[in-house]
Amino acid sequence: MTFAHRHLLGIEQLRPDEITTILDLAEDYVTLNRGPNKHSDVLAGLTQINMFFENSTRTQASFELAGKRLGADVMNMAMQASSVKKGETLIDTALTLNAMHPDLLVVRHPHSGAVDLLAQKVNCAVLNAGDGRHEHPTQALLDALTIRRAKGRLHRLSIAICGDIAHSRVARSNIILLGKMENRIKLIGPPTLMPSEIEHFGVEVYDDMKEGLEDVDVVMMLRLQKERMDGGFIPSEREYYHRFGLDAEKLGHAKDDAIVMHPGPMNRGVEIDGDIADDINRSVIQEQVEMGVAVRMAAMDLLARNLKAGRA
C-alpha cells in the first residue's frame, strides 16, 4: 500500500494514489464495522490522545470509536477546561504530550496552522481533525468514500459544493481532493461567502442555485458557520434559505440520480429542507457518518504502520 506519510495534516500533501490507498483500506473497515465482531488489534499497545480545542461531538466520537475498534488505548483531553486556558502555550502542550509518550494524536484547533505546529514538536503521528479555515482532511476522505460507493467511481463527476465556502475547511479539503481526482467542481453561494482567491482553485463559481446545480452528480451542502462570521454576510436566514437552501425545486435541476450530502450538523430550513435531508433515495448524510469511522480507522492504521516501521 502506498502511503509514506508520518502525519495526516491535509489533503494538499497527498497524491491521488495515496488517497485511493486510504479509501481502499477504509472499504475493509466498512465491512468489519458491519460485522458481528467490530474489533481489530492493529493499534494494540498504542496510545491515542484526542485533543479538541474546539467542540465537535461528531468528529470526536468518530475518532474515539475508530481508535477503540482498532485496539488502541484512547484518551480524550478536555482542552476547553485545560491548562491552555491558564496561559499554557501550544509548545508547552507539546512538551507535556511528549512526556506521556502517545503514538497517535488527533487535534482540532480553531486556528489555521496550529495542528501543523504541534506536529513539528511532538514525537508521534498527528491527525488533523480540523484547523481554523485551513483543512479537515478526514472529512474530505469520508466524503470521497461516500461518493465512490454511491457512484461507483471518484473521477470525472460533476460536483456542486453549496453555501458558506469562505469559512469552510470542509469545502477547502474537498476542493483539493476532488480536484486531484479530476472532477468538475462547481461552487454555489452568495459572493459574500466566497473566498477572495477562489479563481486559483480551478473551480466554477455560481451565485444562482438552479444554474449551478444543472446536471450535477453530487450536491454537497455546507453549514452556515455563524461562529466564524463577524459581519452581515447574509441578509437573513429566511432570505438565505429562499436563495441558497436546498429544496425539491432546486434539486430538480441536478441529475435524477444525484446524491445529497452534508457534513453536519445541519440547520434544517436554513441550508437544506428536512424532507430532502431524510430522503433515503437521495440523501447519503447518514452514510457519511458511517464512512467517517471507517476512514479514520484506515488513516490511523496507515500512520501506525509507518510509526512502527520507523521505530523498527
C-alpha positions as protocol buffer text, in pm:
chain_id: "A"
residue {
  index: 1
  type: MET
  ca { x: 0 y: 0 z: 0 }
}
residue {
  index: 2
  type: THR
  ca { x: 131 y: 342 z: -99 }
}
residue {
  index: 3
  type: PHE
  ca { x: 125 y: 579 z: 196 }
}
residue {
  index: 4
  type: ALA
  ca { x: 455 y: 712 z: 322 }
}
residue {
  index: 5
  type: HIS
  ca { x: 342 y: 996 z: 550 }
}
residue {
  index: 6
  type: ARG
  ca { x: 418 y: 1040 z: 918 }
}
residue {
  index: 7
  type: HIS
  ca { x: 116 y: 1268 z: 975 }
}
residue {
  index: 8
  type: LEU
  ca { x: -219 y: 1340 z: 812 }
}
residue {
  index: 9
  type: LEU
  ca { x: -233 y: 1720 z: 823 }
}
residue {
  index: 10
  type: GLY
  ca { x: -418 y: 1792 z: 499 }
}
residue {
  index: 11
  type: ILE
  ca { x: -522 y: 1667 z: 159 }
}
residue {
  index: 12
  type: GLU
  ca { x: -278 y: 1902 z: -13 }
}
residue {
  index: 13
  type: GLN
  ca { x: 19 y: 1673 z: 65 }
}
residue {
  index: 14
  type: LEU
  ca { x: -149 y: 1356 z: -68 }
}
residue {
  index: 15
  type: ARG
  ca { x: -111 y: 1212 z: -417 }
}
residue {
  index: 16
  type: PRO
  ca { x: -414 y: 1058 z: -593 }
}
residue {
  index: 17
  type: ASP
  ca { x: -277 y: 704 z: -539 }
}
residue {
  index: 18
  type: GLU
  ca { x: -236 y: 775 z: -165 }
}
residue {
  index: 19
  type: ILE
  ca { x: -596 y: 897 z: -146 }
}
residue {
  index: 20
  type: THR
  ca { x: -701 y: 573 z: -316 }
}
residue {
  index: 21
  type: THR
  ca { x: -494 y: 370 z: -67 }
}
residue {
  index: 22
  type: ILE
  ca { x: -682 y: 523 z: 228 }
}
residue {
  index: 23
  type: LEU
  ca { x: -1021 y: 469 z: 61 }
}
residue {
  index: 24
  type: ASP
  ca { x: -943 y: 108 z: -34 }
}
residue {
  index: 25
  type: LEU
  ca { x: -838 y: 23 z: 322 }
}
residue {
  index: 26
  type: ALA
  ca { x: -1144 y: 207 z: 457 }
}
residue {
  index: 27
  type: GLU
  ca { x: -1362 y: -29 z: 249 }
}
residue {
  index: 28
  type: ASP
  ca { x: -1221 y: -319 z: 454 }
}
residue {
  index: 29
  type: TYR
  ca { x: -1315 y: -134 z: 773 }
}
residue {
  index: 30
  type: VAL
  ca { x: -1669 y: -70 z: 647 }
}
residue {
  index: 31
  type: THR
  ca { x: -1702 y: -449 z: 620 }
}
residue {
  index: 32
  type: LEU
  ca { x: -1551 y: -500 z: 966 }
}
residue {
  index: 33
  type: ASN
  ca { x: -1782 y: -238 z: 1122 }
}
residue {
  index: 34
  type: ARG
  ca { x: -2088 y: -405 z: 974 }
}
residue {
  index: 35
  type: GLY
  ca { x: -1992 y: -749 z: 1106 }
}
residue {
  index: 36
  type: PRO
  ca { x: -2067 y: -910 z: 1442 }
}
residue {
  index: 37
  type: ASN
  ca { x: -1708 y: -862 z: 1567 }
}
residue {
  index: 38
  type: LYS
  ca { x: -1615 y: -498 z: 1512 }
}
residue {
  index: 39
  type: HIS
  ca { x: -1268 y: -521 z: 1664 }
}
residue {
  index: 40
  type: SER
  ca { x: -916 y: -545 z: 1529 }
}
residue {
  index: 41
  type: ASP
  ca { x: -583 y: -534 z: 1711 }
}
residue {
  index: 42
  type: VAL
  ca { x: -378 y: -326 z: 1465 }
}
residue {
  index: 43
  type: LEU
  ca { x: -337 y: -47 z: 1723 }
}
residue {
  index: 44
  type: ALA
  ca { x: -300 y: -280 z: 2024 }
}
residue {
  index: 45
  type: GLY
  ca { x: -44 y: -141 z: 2267 }
}
residue {
  index: 46
  type: LEU
  ca { x: -60 y: 208 z: 2113 }
}
residue {
  index: 47
  type: THR
  ca { x: -199 y: 520 z: 2281 }
}
residue {
  index: 48
  type: GLN
  ca { x: -428 y: 764 z: 2104 }
}
residue {
  index: 49
  type: ILE
  ca { x: -493 y: 1108 z: 2254 }
}
residue {
  index: 50
  type: ASN
  ca { x: -780 y: 1321 z: 2122 }
}
residue {
  index: 51
  type: MET
  ca { x: -724 y: 1693 z: 2182 }
}
residue {
  index: 52
  type: PHE
  ca { x: -1021 y: 1905 z: 2078 }
}
residue {
  index: 53
  type: PHE
  ca { x: -963 y: 2276 z: 2137 }
}
residue {
  index: 54
  type: GLU
  ca { x: -1299 y: 2325 z: 1958 }
}
residue {
  index: 55
  type: ASN
  ca { x: -1616 y: 2132 z: 2032 }
}
residue {
  index: 56
  type: SER
  ca { x: -1719 y: 1864 z: 1785 }
}
residue {
  index: 57
  type: THR
  ca { x: -1933 y: 1582 z: 1913 }
}
residue {
  index: 58
  type: ARG
  ca { x: -1948 y: 1404 z: 1578 }
}
residue {
  index: 59
  type: THR
  ca { x: -1579 y: 1410 z: 1481 }
}
residue {
  index: 60
  type: GLN
  ca { x: -1451 y: 1335 z: 1831 }
}
residue {
  index: 61
  type: ALA
  ca { x: -1692 y: 1044 z: 1878 }
}
residue {
  index: 62
  type: SER
  ca { x: -1592 y: 907 z: 1537 }
}
residue {
  index: 63
  type: PHE
  ca { x: -1218 y: 919 z: 1615 }
}
residue {
  index: 64
  type: GLU
  ca { x: -1274 y: 771 z: 1961 }
}
residue {
  index: 65
  type: LEU
  ca { x: -1478 y: 483 z: 1823 }
}
residue {
  index: 66
  type: ALA
  ca { x: -1224 y: 426 z: 1543 }
}
residue {
  index: 67
  type: GLY
  ca { x: -935 y: 402 z: 1789 }
}
residue {
  index: 68
  type: LYS
  ca { x: -1118 y: 169 z: 2026 }
}
residue {
  index: 69
  type: ARG
  ca { x: -1224 y: -64 z: 1745 }
}
residue {
  index: 70
  type: LEU
  ca { x: -858 y: -90 z: 1640 }
}
residue {
  index: 71
  type: GLY
  ca { x: -749 y: -177 z: 1995 }
}
residue {
  index: 72
  type: ALA
  ca { x: -577 y: 149 z: 2096 }
}
residue {
  index: 73
  type: ASP
  ca { x: -578 y: 298 z: 2445 }
}
residue {
  index: 74
  type: VAL
  ca { x: -785 y: 610 z: 2379 }
}
residue {
  index: 75
  type: MET
  ca { x: -782 y: 921 z: 2596 }
}
residue {
  index: 76
  type: ASN
  ca { x: -986 y: 1237 z: 2543 }
}
residue {
  index: 77
  type: MET
  ca { x: -835 y: 1560 z: 2678 }
}
residue {
  index: 78
  type: ALA
  ca { x: -1091 y: 1832 z: 2755 }
}
residue {
  index: 79
  type: MET
  ca { x: -894 y: 2122 z: 2613 }
}
residue {
  index: 80
  type: GLN
  ca { x: -1168 y: 2380 z: 2676 }
}
residue {
  index: 81
  type: ALA
  ca { x: -1107 y: 2344 z: 3051 }
}
residue {
  index: 82
  type: SER
  ca { x: -735 y: 2277 z: 3031 }
}
residue {
  index: 83
  type: SER
  ca { x: -408 y: 2449 z: 3116 }
}
residue {
  index: 84
  type: VAL
  ca { x: -426 y: 2625 z: 2779 }
}
residue {
  index: 85
  type: LYS
  ca { x: -698 y: 2843 z: 2933 }
}
residue {
  index: 86
  type: LYS
  ca { x: -448 y: 2933 z: 3206 }
}
residue {
  index: 87
  type: GLY
  ca { x: -194 y: 3060 z: 2955 }
}
residue {
  index: 88
  type: GLU
  ca { x: -6 y: 2745 z: 2853 }
}
residue {
  index: 89
  type: THR
  ca { x: 131 y: 2777 z: 2501 }
}
residue {
  index: 90
  type: LEU
  ca { x: 93 y: 2519 z: 2228 }
}
residue {
  index: 91
  type: ILE
  ca { x: 466 y: 2443 z: 2263 }
}
residue {
  index: 92
  type: ASP
  ca { x: 422 y: 2373 z: 2636 }
}
residue {
  index: 93
  type: THR
  ca { x: 133 y: 2143 z: 2549 }
}
residue {
  index: 94
  type: ALA
  ca { x: 354 y: 1958 z: 2302 }
}
residue {
  index: 95
  type: LEU
  ca { x: 628 y: 1909 z: 2564 }
}
residue {
  index: 96
  type: THR
  ca { x: 370 y: 1777 z: 2810 }
}
residue {
  index: 97
  type: LEU
  ca { x: 238 y: 1536 z: 2549 }
}
residue {
  index: 98
  type: ASN
  ca { x: 586 y: 1409 z: 2463 }
}
residue {
  index: 99
  type: ALA
  ca { x: 633 y: 1317 z: 2829 }
}
residue {
  index: 100
  type: MET
  ca { x: 322 y: 1096 z: 2806 }
}
residue {
  index: 101
  type: HIS
  ca { x: 460 y: 905 z: 2501 }
}
residue {
  index: 102
  type: PRO
  ca { x: 145 y: 894 z: 2287 }
}
residue {
  index: 103
  type: ASP
  ca { x: 158 y: 722 z: 1948 }
}
residue {
  index: 104
  type: LEU
  ca { x: -133 y: 895 z: 1775 }
}
residue {
  index: 105
  type: LEU
  ca { x: -252 y: 1248 z: 1840 }
}
residue {
  index: 106
  type: VAL
  ca { x: -585 y: 1371 z: 1699 }
}
residue {
  index: 107
  type: VAL
  ca { x: -614 y: 1751 z: 1712 }
}
residue {
  index: 108
  type: ARG
  ca { x: -888 y: 2000 z: 1634 }
}
residue {
  index: 109
  type: HIS
  ca { x: -799 y: 2368 z: 1676 }
}
residue {
  index: 110
  type: PRO
  ca { x: -969 y: 2699 z: 1594 }
}
residue {
  index: 111
  type: HIS
  ca { x: -653 y: 2848 z: 1441 }
}
residue {
  index: 112
  type: SER
  ca { x: -521 y: 2757 z: 1096 }
}
residue {
  index: 113
  type: GLY
  ca { x: -172 y: 2606 z: 1117 }
}
residue {
  index: 114
  type: ALA
  ca { x: -188 y: 2516 z: 1488 }
}
residue {
  index: 115
  type: VAL
  ca { x: -206 y: 2142 z: 1418 }
}
residue {
  index: 116
  type: ASP
  ca { x: 94 y: 2167 z: 1184 }
}
residue {
  index: 117
  type: LEU
  ca { x: 291 y: 2347 z: 1458 }
}
residue {
  index: 118
  type: LEU
  ca { x: 208 y: 2072 z: 1709 }
}
residue {
  index: 119
  type: ALA
  ca { x: 313 y: 1806 z: 1457 }
}
residue {
  index: 120
  type: GLN
  ca { x: 658 y: 1965 z: 1437 }
}
residue {
  index: 121
  type: LYS
  ca { x: 703 y: 1944 z: 1814 }
}
residue {
  index: 122
  type: VAL
  ca { x: 569 y: 1600 z: 1911 }
}
residue {
  index: 123
  type: ASN
  ca { x: 725 y: 1256 z: 1870 }
}
residue {
  index: 124
  type: CYS
  ca { x: 415 y: 1083 z: 1738 }
}
residue {
  index: 125
  type: ALA
  ca { x: 178 y: 1069 z: 1442 }
}
residue {
  index: 126
  type: VAL
  ca { x: -65 y: 1363 z: 1422 }
}
residue {
  index: 127
  type: LEU
  ca { x: -406 y: 1366 z: 1254 }
}
residue {
  index: 128
  type: ASN
  ca { x: -570 y: 1699 z: 1175 }
}
residue {
  index: 129
  type: ALA
  ca { x: -936 y: 1689 z: 1286 }
}
residue {
  index: 130
  type: GLY
  ca { x: -990 y: 2044 z: 1155 }
}
residue {
  index: 131
  type: ASP
  ca { x: -784 y: 2361 z: 1197 }
}
residue {
  index: 132
  type: GLY
  ca { x: -941 y: 2703 z: 1153 }
}
residue {
  index: 133
  type: ARG
  ca { x: -1037 y: 2770 z: 792 }
}
residue {
  index: 134
  type: HIS
  ca { x: -748 y: 2558 z: 668 }
}
residue {
  index: 135
  type: GLU
  ca { x: -830 y: 2187 z: 628 }
}
residue {
  index: 136
  type: HIS
  ca { x: -1037 y: 1896 z: 757 }
}
residue {
  index: 137
  type: PRO
  ca { x: -875 y: 1604 z: 570 }
}
residue {
  index: 138
  type: THR
  ca { x: -1069 y: 1309 z: 715 }
}
residue {
  index: 139
  type: GLN
  ca { x: -1399 y: 1480 z: 633 }
}
residue {
  index: 140
  type: ALA
  ca { x: -1296 y: 1513 z: 268 }
}
residue {
  index: 141
  type: LEU
  ca { x: -1183 y: 1148 z: 266 }
}
residue {
  index: 142
  type: LEU
  ca { x: -1509 y: 1022 z: 414 }
}
residue {
  index: 143
  type: ASP
  ca { x: -1700 y: 1235 z: 163 }
}
residue {
  index: 144
  type: ALA
  ca { x: -1488 y: 1084 z: -115 }
}
residue {
  index: 145
  type: LEU
  ca { x: -1558 y: 731 z: 6 }
}
residue {
  index: 146
  type: THR
  ca { x: -1931 y: 806 z: 26 }
}
residue {
  index: 147
  type: ILE
  ca { x: -1931 y: 942 z: -331 }
}
residue {
  index: 148
  type: ARG
  ca { x: -1726 y: 650 z: -464 }
}
residue {
  index: 149
  type: ARG
  ca { x: -1960 y: 394 z: -309 }
}
residue {
  index: 150
  type: ALA
  ca { x: -2272 y: 572 z: -435 }
}
residue {
  index: 151
  type: LYS
  ca { x: -2145 y: 648 z: -786 }
}
residue {
  index: 152
  type: GLY
  ca { x: -1903 y: 360 z: -846 }
}
residue {
  index: 153
  type: ARG
  ca { x: -1617 y: 600 z: -916 }
}
residue {
  index: 154
  type: LEU
  ca { x: -1446 y: 914 z: -789 }
}
residue {
  index: 155
  type: HIS
  ca { x: -1337 y: 1081 z: -1111 }
}
residue {
  index: 156
  type: ARG
  ca { x: -1500 y: 1285 z: -1388 }
}
residue {
  index: 157
  type: LEU
  ca { x: -1811 y: 1360 z: -1188 }
}
residue {
  index: 158
  type: SER
  ca { x: -1985 y: 1698 z: -1170 }
}
residue {
  index: 159
  type: ILE
  ca { x: -1994 y: 1803 z: -804 }
}
residue {
  index: 160
  type: ALA
  ca { x: -2158 y: 2112 z: -657 }
}
residue {
  index: 161
  type: ILE
  ca { x: -2044 y: 2246 z: -319 }
}
residue {
  index: 162
  type: CYS
  ca { x: -2302 y: 2493 z: -193 }
}
residue {
  index: 163
  type: GLY
  ca { x: -2322 y: 2756 z: 77 }
}
residue {
  index: 164
  type: ASP
  ca { x: -2064 y: 2905 z: 311 }
}
residue {
  index: 165
  type: ILE
  ca { x: -1746 y: 2831 z: 115 }
}
residue {
  index: 166
  type: ALA
  ca { x: -1543 y: 3115 z: 270 }
}
residue {
  index: 167
  type: HIS
  ca { x: -1547 y: 2987 z: 627 }
}
residue {
  index: 168
  type: SER
  ca { x: -1541 y: 2615 z: 549 }
}
residue {
  index: 169
  type: ARG
  ca { x: -1232 y: 2397 z: 592 }
}
residue {
  index: 170
  type: VAL
  ca { x: -1454 y: 2110 z: 471 }
}
residue {
  index: 171
  type: ALA
  ca { x: -1502 y: 2292 z: 140 }
}
residue {
  index: 172
  type: ARG
  ca { x: -1130 y: 2361 z: 108 }
}
residue {
  index: 173
  type: SER
  ca { x: -1028 y: 1998 z: 168 }
}
residue {
  index: 174
  type: ASN
  ca { x: -1300 y: 1872 z: -68 }
}
residue {
  index: 175
  type: ILE
  ca { x: -1200 y: 2116 z: -343 }
}
residue {
  index: 176
  type: ILE
  ca { x: -840 y: 1994 z: -320 }
}
residue {
  index: 177
  type: LEU
  ca { x: -929 y: 1622 z: -306 }
}
residue {
  index: 178
  type: LEU
  ca { x: -1196 y: 1626 z: -577 }
}
residue {
  index: 179
  type: GLY
  ca { x: -970 y: 1837 z: -797 }
}
residue {
  index: 180
  type: LYS
  ca { x: -687 y: 1584 z: -764 }
}
residue {
  index: 181
  type: MET
  ca { x: -932 y: 1313 z: -876 }
}
residue {
  index: 182
  type: GLU
  ca { x: -1025 y: 1503 z: -1197 }
}
residue {
  index: 183
  type: ASN
  ca { x: -1379 y: 1609 z: -1111 }
}
residue {
  index: 184
  type: ARG
  ca { x: -1568 y: 1915 z: -1231 }
}
residue {
  index: 185
  type: ILE
  ca { x: -1627 y: 2129 z: -922 }
}
residue {
  index: 186
  type: LYS
  ca { x: -1896 y: 2396 z: -902 }
}
residue {
  index: 187
  type: LEU
  ca { x: -1912 y: 2630 z: -605 }
}
residue {
  index: 188
  type: ILE
  ca { x: -2251 y: 2789 z: -540 }
}
residue {
  index: 189
  type: GLY
  ca { x: -2323 y: 3061 z: -287 }
}
residue {
  index: 190
  type: PRO
  ca { x: -2355 y: 3435 z: -230 }
}
residue {
  index: 191
  type: PRO
  ca { x: -2046 y: 3642 z: -326 }
}
residue {
  index: 192
  type: THR
  ca { x: -2009 y: 3739 z: 43 }
}
residue {
  index: 193
  type: LEU
  ca { x: -1944 y: 3373 z: 128 }
}
residue {
  index: 194
  type: MET
  ca { x: -1685 y: 3305 z: -145 }
}
residue {
  index: 195
  type: PRO
  ca { x: -1311 y: 3324 z: -65 }
}
residue {
  index: 196
  type: SER
  ca { x: -1131 y: 3609 z: -237 }
}
residue {
  index: 197
  type: GLU
  ca { x: -870 y: 3384 z: -407 }
}
residue {
  index: 198
  type: ILE
  ca { x: -1123 y: 3127 z: -531 }
}
residue {
  index: 199
  type: GLU
  ca { x: -1035 y: 3171 z: -900 }
}
residue {
  index: 200
  type: HIS
  ca { x: -699 y: 3000 z: -833 }
}
residue {
  index: 201
  type: PHE
  ca { x: -868 y: 2672 z: -732 }
}
residue {
  index: 202
  type: GLY
  ca { x: -973 y: 2554 z: -1079 }
}
residue {
  index: 203
  type: VAL
  ca { x: -1344 y: 2566 z: -998 }
}
residue {
  index: 204
  type: GLU
  ca { x: -1657 y: 2722 z: -1147 }
}
residue {
  index: 205
  type: VAL
  ca { x: -1837 y: 2980 z: -933 }
}
residue {
  index: 206
  type: TYR
  ca { x: -2213 y: 3047 z: -936 }
}
residue {
  index: 207
  type: ASP
  ca { x: -2441 y: 3267 z: -728 }
}
residue {
  index: 208
  type: ASP
  ca { x: -2759 y: 3100 z: -859 }
}
residue {
  index: 209
  type: MET
  ca { x: -2852 y: 2754 z: -729 }
}
residue {
  index: 210
  type: LYS
  ca { x: -3060 y: 2648 z: -1029 }
}
residue {
  index: 211
  type: GLU
  ca { x: -2789 y: 2741 z: -1278 }
}
residue {
  index: 212
  type: GLY
  ca { x: -2511 y: 2586 z: -1070 }
}
residue {
  index: 213
  type: LEU
  ca { x: -2694 y: 2260 z: -998 }
}
residue {
  index: 214
  type: GLU
  ca { x: -2768 y: 2190 z: -1365 }
}
residue {
  index: 215
  type: ASP
  ca { x: -2681 y: 1824 z: -1439 }
}
residue {
  index: 216
  type: VAL
  ca { x: -2460 y: 1766 z: -1134 }
}
residue {
  index: 217
  type: ASP
  ca { x: -2399 y: 1416 z: -992 }
}
residue {
  index: 218
  type: VAL
  ca { x: -2338 y: 1527 z: -633 }
}
residue {
  index: 219
  type: VAL
  ca { x: -2486 y: 1812 z: -427 }
}
residue {
  index: 220
  type: MET
  ca { x: -2279 y: 1888 z: -118 }
}
residue {
  index: 221
  type: MET
  ca { x: -2442 y: 2137 z: 119 }
}
residue {
  index: 222
  type: LEU
  ca { x: -2241 y: 2324 z: 383 }
}
residue {
  index: 223
  type: ARG
  ca { x: -2338 y: 2458 z: 723 }
}
residue {
  index: 224
  type: LEU
  ca { x: -2357 y: 2834 z: 771 }
}
residue {
  index: 225
  type: GLN
  ca { x: -2063 y: 2890 z: 1006 }
}
residue {
  index: 226
  type: LYS
  ca { x: -2211 y: 3173 z: 1206 }
}
residue {
  index: 227
  type: GLU
  ca { x: -1946 y: 3138 z: 1476 }
}
residue {
  index: 228
  type: ARG
  ca { x: -1680 y: 3241 z: 1223 }
}
residue {
  index: 229
  type: MET
  ca { x: -1875 y: 3536 z: 1085 }
}
residue {
  index: 230
  type: ASP
  ca { x: -1805 y: 3884 z: 1219 }
}
residue {
  index: 231
  type: GLY
  ca { x: -2040 y: 4083 z: 998 }
}
residue {
  index: 232
  type: GLY
  ca { x: -2351 y: 4079 z: 783 }
}
residue {
  index: 233
  type: PHE
  ca { x: -2263 y: 3804 z: 538 }
}
residue {
  index: 234
  type: ILE
  ca { x: -2629 y: 3720 z: 471 }
}
residue {
  index: 235
  type: PRO
  ca { x: -2943 y: 3940 z: 491 }
}
residue {
  index: 236
  type: SER
  ca { x: -3138 y: 3684 z: 699 }
}
residue {
  index: 237
  type: GLU
  ca { x: -3166 y: 3306 z: 737 }
}
residue {
  index: 238
  type: ARG
  ca { x: -3506 y: 3316 z: 569 }
}
residue {
  index: 239
  type: GLU
  ca { x: -3369 y: 3500 z: 266 }
}
residue {
  index: 240
  type: TYR
  ca { x: -3067 y: 3268 z: 258 }
}
residue {
  index: 241
  type: TYR
  ca { x: -3290 y: 2959 z: 251 }
}
residue {
  index: 242
  type: HIS
  ca { x: -3502 y: 3110 z: -25 }
}
residue {
  index: 243
  type: ARG
  ca { x: -3197 y: 3166 z: -248 }
}
residue {
  index: 244
  type: PHE
  ca { x: -2945 y: 2903 z: -141 }
}
residue {
  index: 245
  type: GLY
  ca { x: -3123 y: 2642 z: 71 }
}
residue {
  index: 246
  type: LEU
  ca { x: -3166 y: 2306 z: -99 }
}
residue {
  index: 247
  type: ASP
  ca { x: -3529 y: 2216 z: -165 }
}
residue {
  index: 248
  type: ALA
  ca { x: -3703 y: 1984 z: -412 }
}
residue {
  index: 249
  type: GLU
  ca { x: -3739 y: 2252 z: -679 }
}
residue {
  index: 250
  type: LYS
  ca { x: -3368 y: 2342 z: -681 }
}
residue {
  index: 251
  type: LEU
  ca { x: -3263 y: 1975 z: -660 }
}
residue {
  index: 252
  type: GLY
  ca { x: -3476 y: 1912 z: -969 }
}
residue {
  index: 253
  type: HIS
  ca { x: -3204 y: 2081 z: -1177 }
}
residue {
  index: 254
  type: ALA
  ca { x: -2947 y: 1817 z: -1079 }
}
residue {
  index: 255
  type: LYS
  ca { x: -2935 y: 1472 z: -1239 }
}
residue {
  index: 256
  type: ASP
  ca { x: -3220 y: 1239 z: -1144 }
}
residue {
  index: 257
  type: ASP
  ca { x: -2978 y: 1014 z: -954 }
}
residue {
  index: 258
  type: ALA
  ca { x: -2779 y: 1296 z: -790 }
}
residue {
  index: 259
  type: ILE
  ca { x: -2690 y: 1233 z: -427 }
}
residue {
  index: 260
  type: VAL
  ca { x: -2725 y: 1491 z: -149 }
}
residue {
  index: 261
  type: MET
  ca { x: -2453 y: 1536 z: 116 }
}
residue {
  index: 262
  type: HIS
  ca { x: -2400 y: 1748 z: 428 }
}
residue {
  index: 263
  type: PRO
  ca { x: -2105 y: 1729 z: 672 }
}
residue {
  index: 264
  type: GLY
  ca { x: -2329 y: 1815 z: 968 }
}
residue {
  index: 265
  type: PRO
  ca { x: -2452 y: 1943 z: 1193 }
}
residue {
  index: 266
  type: MET
  ca { x: -2741 y: 2054 z: 972 }
}
residue {
  index: 267
  type: ASN
  ca { x: -2951 y: 2365 z: 1009 }
}
residue {
  index: 268
  type: ARG
  ca { x: -3278 y: 2233 z: 866 }
}
residue {
  index: 269
  type: GLY
  ca { x: -3478 y: 2500 z: 691 }
}
residue {
  index: 270
  type: VAL
  ca { x: -3164 y: 2714 z: 650 }
}
residue {
  index: 271
  type: GLU
  ca { x: -2925 y: 2514 z: 428 }
}
residue {
  index: 272
  type: ILE
  ca { x: -3147 y: 2220 z: 348 }
}
residue {
  index: 273
  type: ASP
  ca { x: -3512 y: 2119 z: 353 }
}
residue {
  index: 274
  type: GLY
  ca { x: -3577 y: 1848 z: 614 }
}
residue {
  index: 275
  type: ASP
  ca { x: -3758 y: 1624 z: 364 }
}
residue {
  index: 276
  type: ILE
  ca { x: -3455 y: 1629 z: 131 }
}
residue {
  index: 277
  type: ALA
  ca { x: -3217 y: 1552 z: 419 }
}
residue {
  index: 278
  type: ASP
  ca { x: -3428 y: 1250 z: 515 }
}
residue {
  index: 279
  type: ASP
  ca { x: -3496 y: 1121 z: 161 }
}
residue {
  index: 280
  type: ILE
  ca { x: -3342 y: 772 z: 160 }
}
residue {
  index: 281
  type: ASN
  ca { x: -3332 y: 772 z: -222 }
}
residue {
  index: 282
  type: ARG
  ca { x: -3122 y: 1090 z: -249 }
}
residue {
  index: 283
  type: SER
  ca { x: -2960 y: 1171 z: 84 }
}
residue {
  index: 284
  type: VAL
  ca { x: -2636 y: 993 z: 187 }
}
residue {
  index: 285
  type: ILE
  ca { x: -2590 y: 1202 z: 502 }
}
residue {
  index: 286
  type: GLN
  ca { x: -2614 y: 902 z: 737 }
}
residue {
  index: 287
  type: GLU
  ca { x: -2374 y: 705 z: 515 }
}
residue {
  index: 288
  type: GLN
  ca { x: -2124 y: 992 z: 555 }
}
residue {
  index: 289
  type: VAL
  ca { x: -2131 y: 939 z: 933 }
}
residue {
  index: 290
  type: GLU
  ca { x: -2075 y: 565 z: 889 }
}
residue {
  index: 291
  type: MET
  ca { x: -1790 y: 618 z: 640 }
}
residue {
  index: 292
  type: GLY
  ca { x: -1627 y: 860 z: 884 }
}
residue {
  index: 293
  type: VAL
  ca { x: -1547 y: 583 z: 1133 }
}
residue {
  index: 294
  type: ALA
  ca { x: -1406 y: 357 z: 860 }
}
residue {
  index: 295
  type: VAL
  ca { x: -1192 y: 632 z: 703 }
}
residue {
  index: 296
  type: ARG
  ca { x: -1048 y: 734 z: 1040 }
}
residue {
  index: 297
  type: MET
  ca { x: -968 y: 370 z: 1118 }
}
residue {
  index: 298
  type: ALA
  ca { x: -786 y: 344 z: 783 }
}
residue {
  index: 299
  type: ALA
  ca { x: -591 y: 665 z: 837 }
}
residue {
  index: 300
  type: MET
  ca { x: -477 y: 566 z: 1186 }
}
residue {
  index: 301
  type: ASP
  ca { x: -389 y: 215 z: 1068 }
}
residue {
  index: 302
  type: LEU
  ca { x: -164 y: 351 z: 789 }
}
residue {
  index: 303
  type: LEU
  ca { x: 6 y: 608 z: 1014 }
}
residue {
  index: 304
  type: ALA
  ca { x: 62 y: 341 z: 1281 }
}
residue {
  index: 305
  type: ARG
  ca { x: 229 y: 113 z: 1023 }
}
residue {
  index: 306
  type: ASN
  ca { x: 472 y: 393 z: 933 }
}
residue {
  index: 307
  type: LEU
  ca { x: 527 y: 468 z: 1300 }
}
residue {
  index: 308
  type: LYS
  ca { x: 616 y: 105 z: 1374 }
}
residue {
  index: 309
  type: ALA
  ca { x: 839 y: 84 z: 1066 }
}
residue {
  index: 310
  type: GLY
  ca { x: 1024 y: 398 z: 1179 }
}
residue {
  index: 311
  type: ARG
  ca { x: 1084 y: 254 z: 1524 }
}
residue {
  index: 312
  type: ALA
  ca { x: 1196 y: -86 z: 1398 }
}
